[in-house]
Amino acid sequence: MIDKNVLIPLFLAFAISVALSPFVIPFLQRLKVGQTEREEGVKSHLKKAGTPTMGGLIILISLTVTSLFFIGSYPKIVPVLFLILGFGIIGFLDDYLKVVLRRSDGLYPKQKMLGQIIVTAVFVAYLWIMDPTSLEILIPFSGGKVLSGQTIKIASAVIAFPAIIGTVNGVNFTDGLDGLATGVTTMVAVFFTVASITLKSGIEPLTAAVTGALLGFLLFNVYPAKVFMGDTGSLALGGFVVSTAYMMQMPLFILIVGLIYLVEVLSVIIQVTYFKKTGGKRIFRMAPIHHHFDRNHQYHHIYSCTIQLLHQESYQKYQYYCLPFVKRIVARIIQV
């Protein structure tokens, strides 16, 4: 039986997200907060120009309002919510400068990096002072073995800076196709919800709220998207993924459940490095790598096939086969 403190935030955040979207999307349209597309980019994306962005506000409002009902009983939600909102504010400022004030660069790279370092430093300081056990590291597939000790905690705190900032920007790179970042992060949120329930980590109301908020947003973000999350949403979701992992001593698990984020970042690094070394040659048609496939419309073929398969499956099959399967996979990974 699933705990009511998981079901209630899941459905509440979903309801808020679905209810807000029909009001927020037209509001963003009136503000002309629209997506811009490069002429040299994927040609099929040019028709997306003008689609409202900054839709991440819907996700942030939904999960924040829902979480406020559970903070009293689940205080570990606080640092996770801080990192979500901290990176969300940075993304909002970047989006606002780009699409509202029409400053093409948004926040300057140094400004964005400084903001990310400050938010990360506050989060790491909180863990070090208030919850140092969160800096211990659970090893995947080890039968529950945890790396602990002062040296591990110091190393974990230092590594947290590139890990947090890298993950946040990895999610940001993934946000380039209709429903991609939303769908991927929904699956990550489901994993962390099941893991939190299993490990009794005390953050499952928030992970469930994020799942619900994303599912509600996905109804309007799936192909053809009526709204995009923008940096407001993608940076906030990156903050969610990495802060949740740290609160459960699971930063190494990001390499597994967040593999797509890693691939997106690596594709950009490989493309830029190869381009510079070869004087203008490319490995991929475009980077991040999802654009490489999107140029041949392969993503939309996969999406169409997936939707058809989902429509053929009943909720009963999902409930009795899919959910237990997910639970077995999570238990296998964390070995509890």
C-alpha positions as CSV (number, residue, x, y, z in Angstrom):
1,M,0.0,0.0,0.0
2,I,1.4,3.4,-1.0
3,D,1.7,5.9,1.8
4,K,-0.8,8.8,1.7
5,N,2.2,11.2,2.1
6,V,3.2,10.1,-1.4
7,L,-0.2,9.9,-3.1
8,I,-1.5,13.2,-1.8
9,P,1.5,15.4,-2.9
10,L,1.6,13.5,-6.2
11,F,-2.1,14.2,-7.1
12,L,-2.1,17.6,-5.5
13,A,0.9,18.8,-7.5
14,F,-0.5,17.2,-10.7
15,A,-3.8,19.0,-10.1
16,I,-2.2,22.4,-9.5
17,S,0.0,22.0,-12.6
18,V,-2.9,21.1,-14.8
19,A,-5.1,23.9,-13.4
20,L,-2.4,26.5,-13.7
21,S,-1.3,25.8,-17.3
22,P,-4.4,27.1,-19.1
23,F,-3.9,30.4,-17.3
24,V,-0.1,30.7,-17.3
25,I,0.3,29.8,-21.0
26,P,-1.9,32.6,-22.3
27,F,-0.4,35.0,-19.9
28,L,3.1,34.2,-21.2
29,Q,1.8,34.6,-24.7
30,R,0.5,38.1,-23.9
31,L,3.9,39.0,-22.5
32,K,5.3,37.6,-25.8
33,V,7.6,35.4,-23.8
34,G,8.3,33.2,-26.8
35,Q,10.8,30.7,-27.9
36,T,13.5,31.8,-30.4
37,E,15.1,29.5,-32.9
38,R,18.3,29.8,-34.8
39,E,18.1,29.9,-38.6
40,E,21.0,27.4,-38.8
41,G,19.4,25.0,-36.3
42,V,17.0,22.2,-36.9
43,K,14.6,23.4,-39.6
44,S,11.6,21.7,-38.1
45,H,12.1,23.8,-34.9
46,L,11.6,27.1,-36.8
47,K,7.8,26.7,-36.5
48,K,8.2,26.5,-32.7
49,A,9.4,30.2,-32.6
50,G,7.0,32.1,-30.5
51,T,5.9,29.2,-28.4
52,P,5.7,30.4,-24.8
53,T,8.8,29.6,-22.7
54,M,9.4,30.2,-18.9
55,G,6.8,27.5,-18.4
56,G,9.0,26.2,-15.6
57,L,7.1,28.6,-13.4
58,I,4.2,26.1,-13.5
59,I,6.4,23.3,-12.2
60,L,7.9,25.5,-9.5
61,I,4.6,26.9,-8.2
62,S,3.0,23.4,-8.2
63,L,5.8,21.6,-6.3
64,T,6.5,24.5,-3.9
65,V,2.8,25.0,-2.9
66,T,2.5,21.2,-2.4
67,S,5.7,20.9,-0.4
68,L,4.7,23.6,2.1
69,F,2.0,21.3,3.4
70,F,4.6,18.7,4.4
71,I,7.7,20.7,5.5
72,G,6.6,20.6,9.2
73,S,6.6,16.8,9.2
74,Y,9.4,16.3,6.7
75,P,12.2,18.9,7.5
76,K,14.6,17.3,5.1
77,I,12.5,18.8,2.3
78,V,14.0,22.2,3.1
79,P,17.5,21.9,1.6
80,V,16.1,20.2,-1.5
81,L,13.5,22.9,-2.0
82,F,16.2,25.5,-1.5
83,L,18.4,24.1,-4.3
84,I,15.4,23.8,-6.6
85,L,14.3,27.4,-6.0
86,G,17.8,28.7,-6.0
87,F,18.6,27.4,-9.4
88,G,15.1,28.2,-10.6
89,I,15.6,31.9,-9.7
90,I,18.9,31.9,-11.7
91,G,17.0,30.3,-14.7
92,F,14.2,32.8,-14.3
93,L,16.5,35.8,-14.4
94,D,18.2,34.3,-17.5
95,D,14.9,33.7,-19.2
96,Y,13.5,37.1,-18.2
97,L,16.5,39.0,-19.6
98,K,16.4,37.0,-22.9
99,V,12.7,36.8,-23.7
100,V,11.2,39.8,-21.9
101,L,13.9,42.4,-22.0
102,R,15.2,41.0,-25.3
103,R,18.8,40.8,-24.1
104,S,20.0,38.0,-26.4
105,D,22.7,36.7,-24.0
106,G,20.5,36.7,-20.9
107,L,22.7,36.5,-17.9
108,Y,26.4,36.7,-18.8
109,P,28.2,33.4,-18.3
110,K,30.2,34.8,-15.4
111,Q,27.0,36.0,-13.7
112,K,25.3,32.7,-14.2
113,M,28.3,30.7,-12.9
114,L,28.7,33.0,-9.9
115,G,25.0,32.5,-9.0
116,Q,25.3,28.7,-9.4
117,I,28.5,28.6,-7.2
118,I,26.8,30.7,-4.4
119,V,23.6,28.5,-4.4
120,T,25.8,25.3,-4.4
121,A,28.0,26.7,-1.6
122,V,25.0,27.4,0.7
123,F,23.6,23.9,0.1
124,V,27.0,22.2,0.7
125,A,27.5,24.3,3.9
126,Y,24.0,23.2,5.1
127,L,24.9,19.6,4.6
128,W,28.2,20.0,6.3
129,I,26.8,21.7,9.4
130,M,23.3,20.4,9.7
131,D,23.3,16.9,8.1
132,P,26.9,15.7,7.6
133,T,25.8,12.1,7.1
134,S,24.3,13.2,3.7
135,L,27.9,13.6,2.6
136,E,28.5,9.8,3.0
137,I,28.2,7.8,-0.2
138,L,26.1,4.8,-0.9
139,I,27.7,2.5,-3.5
140,P,25.4,1.1,-6.2
141,F,25.1,-2.7,-6.4
142,S,27.1,-3.1,-3.3
143,G,24.5,-4.6,-0.9
144,G,24.0,-1.3,0.8
145,K,27.7,-0.5,1.5
146,V,28.3,3.2,2.5
147,L,31.6,5.1,2.3
148,S,31.9,7.1,5.5
149,G,34.5,8.9,7.6
150,Q,35.8,12.4,7.7
151,T,38.0,12.1,4.6
152,I,35.0,10.8,2.6
153,K,32.9,13.7,3.8
154,I,35.5,16.3,2.9
155,A,36.0,14.7,-0.6
156,S,32.3,14.5,-1.1
157,A,31.8,18.2,-0.1
158,V,34.6,19.3,-2.6
159,I,33.3,17.1,-5.4
160,A,29.8,18.4,-4.8
161,F,30.6,21.6,-6.6
162,P,31.3,20.1,-10.0
163,A,28.7,17.4,-9.5
164,I,25.9,19.8,-8.7
165,I,26.8,22.4,-11.3
166,G,27.5,19.7,-13.9
167,T,24.2,17.9,-13.3
168,V,22.2,21.2,-13.4
169,N,23.6,22.2,-16.7
170,G,23.2,18.6,-18.0
171,V,19.5,18.8,-17.4
172,N,19.6,22.2,-19.1
173,F,21.2,20.7,-22.2
174,T,18.6,18.0,-22.3
175,D,15.8,20.6,-22.6
176,G,15.8,20.8,-26.4
177,L,12.9,18.7,-27.6
178,D,9.2,18.6,-26.8
179,G,8.8,16.6,-23.6
180,L,12.4,15.4,-23.5
181,A,13.7,16.9,-20.2
182,T,10.2,16.7,-18.7
183,G,9.9,13.0,-19.5
184,V,13.4,12.0,-18.5
185,T,13.2,13.9,-15.2
186,T,9.8,12.4,-14.5
187,M,11.4,8.9,-14.6
188,V,14.2,10.1,-12.4
189,A,11.7,11.5,-9.9
190,V,9.8,8.2,-9.8
191,F,13.1,6.4,-9.1
192,F,14.0,8.7,-6.2
193,T,10.4,8.5,-4.8
194,V,10.6,4.7,-4.7
195,A,14.1,4.9,-3.3
196,S,13.1,7.4,-0.6
197,I,10.2,5.2,0.5
198,T,12.5,2.2,0.6
199,L,15.3,4.0,2.5
200,K,12.9,6.1,4.6
201,S,14.8,9.2,3.6
202,G,12.1,11.6,4.6
203,I,11.9,13.5,1.3
204,E,9.3,11.4,-0.5
205,P,6.5,14.0,-0.4
206,L,8.7,16.4,-2.4
207,T,9.9,13.8,-4.9
208,A,6.2,12.8,-5.4
209,A,5.2,16.4,-5.8
210,V,7.9,16.9,-8.5
211,T,6.6,13.8,-10.2
212,G,3.0,15.1,-10.2
213,A,4.0,18.6,-11.3
214,L,6.0,17.2,-14.2
215,L,3.2,14.8,-15.3
216,G,0.8,17.8,-15.3
217,F,3.2,20.0,-17.2
218,L,3.9,17.1,-19.7
219,L,0.3,17.3,-20.9
220,F,1.2,20.7,-22.4
221,N,4.9,20.2,-23.1
222,V,4.6,16.9,-25.1
223,Y,4.8,17.1,-28.9
224,P,3.6,19.4,-30.3
225,A,4.5,21.5,-27.3
226,K,2.2,24.4,-26.2
227,V,4.8,25.6,-23.7
228,F,8.5,25.2,-22.9
229,M,10.0,25.1,-19.4
230,G,12.9,27.4,-20.3
231,D,15.9,27.7,-18.0
232,T,13.5,28.5,-15.2
233,G,12.4,24.9,-15.3
234,S,15.5,23.0,-16.5
235,L,17.9,24.5,-14.0
236,A,15.4,24.0,-11.2
237,L,14.9,20.3,-12.2
238,G,18.7,19.9,-12.2
239,G,18.8,21.2,-8.7
240,F,16.1,18.7,-7.8
241,V,17.9,15.7,-9.2
242,V,21.3,16.5,-7.6
243,S,20.0,17.7,-4.2
244,T,17.7,14.6,-3.9
245,A,20.6,12.3,-4.7
246,Y,22.8,14.0,-2.0
247,M,20.1,13.9,0.7
248,M,19.9,10.2,0.2
249,Q,23.7,9.6,0.0
250,M,23.2,8.7,-3.6
251,P,25.3,11.1,-5.8
252,L,26.9,8.1,-7.6
253,F,23.4,7.0,-8.7
254,I,23.2,10.2,-10.9
255,L,25.5,8.4,-13.3
256,I,22.9,5.7,-13.6
257,V,19.5,7.3,-13.5
258,G,20.8,10.5,-15.0
259,L,22.8,8.9,-17.8
260,I,20.9,10.9,-20.5
261,Y,22.0,14.1,-18.8
262,L,25.6,12.9,-18.9
263,V,25.4,11.8,-22.5
264,E,24.0,15.3,-23.5
265,V,26.9,17.1,-21.7
266,L,29.6,14.7,-23.2
267,S,28.1,15.2,-26.7
268,V,28.6,19.0,-26.4
269,I,32.2,18.6,-25.0
270,I,33.1,16.1,-27.8
271,Q,31.5,18.3,-30.5
272,V,33.2,21.5,-29.4
273,T,36.6,19.9,-28.9
274,Y,36.5,18.0,-32.2
275,F,35.3,21.2,-34.0
276,K,38.3,23.2,-32.7
277,K,40.9,20.5,-33.3
278,T,39.8,19.8,-36.9
279,G,39.2,23.4,-38.0
280,G,35.4,23.1,-38.3
281,K,34.6,19.4,-38.8
282,R,31.7,17.9,-36.7
283,I,31.1,14.4,-35.3
284,F,27.4,15.0,-34.8
285,R,25.1,16.9,-37.1
286,M,24.2,19.1,-34.1
287,A,24.9,19.1,-30.4
288,P,23.5,18.3,-27.8
289,I,23.1,14.9,-29.2
290,H,19.2,14.9,-29.3
291,H,19.4,17.4,-32.1
292,H,21.6,15.0,-34.1
293,F,18.7,12.6,-34.2
294,D,16.0,15.2,-34.4
295,R,17.4,16.5,-37.7
296,N,16.2,13.2,-39.3
297,H,12.9,13.3,-37.3
298,Q,13.9,10.0,-35.6
299,Y,12.8,11.4,-32.2
300,H,9.2,12.0,-33.4
301,H,9.0,8.5,-34.9
302,I,10.1,7.0,-31.6
303,Y,7.6,9.2,-29.7
304,S,4.7,8.2,-32.0
305,C,5.4,4.5,-31.6
306,T,5.7,4.9,-27.8
307,I,2.3,6.7,-27.6
308,Q,0.7,3.9,-29.6
309,L,2.1,1.3,-27.3
310,L,0.9,3.2,-24.2
311,H,-2.6,3.5,-25.6
312,Q,-2.7,-0.3,-26.1
313,E,-1.9,-1.0,-22.4
314,S,-4.5,-0.8,-19.7
315,Y,-4.1,0.9,-16.3
316,Q,-4.5,-2.5,-14.7
317,K,-1.4,-3.9,-16.6
318,Y,0.5,-0.8,-15.5
319,Q,-0.5,-1.2,-11.9
320,Y,0.1,-4.9,-11.6
321,Y,3.2,-5.3,-13.9
322,C,5.0,-1.9,-14.3
323,L,5.0,-0.6,-10.7
324,P,6.3,-3.8,-9.2
325,F,8.9,-4.0,-11.9
326,V,10.1,-0.5,-11.1
327,K,10.2,-1.4,-7.4
328,R,12.3,-4.5,-8.1
329,I,14.7,-2.5,-10.3
330,V,15.2,0.2,-7.6
331,A,15.7,-2.4,-4.8
332,R,18.2,-4.2,-7.1
333,I,20.2,-1.0,-7.6
334,I,20.3,0.2,-4.0
335,Q,20.5,-3.4,-2.7
336,V,18.3,-3.2,0.3
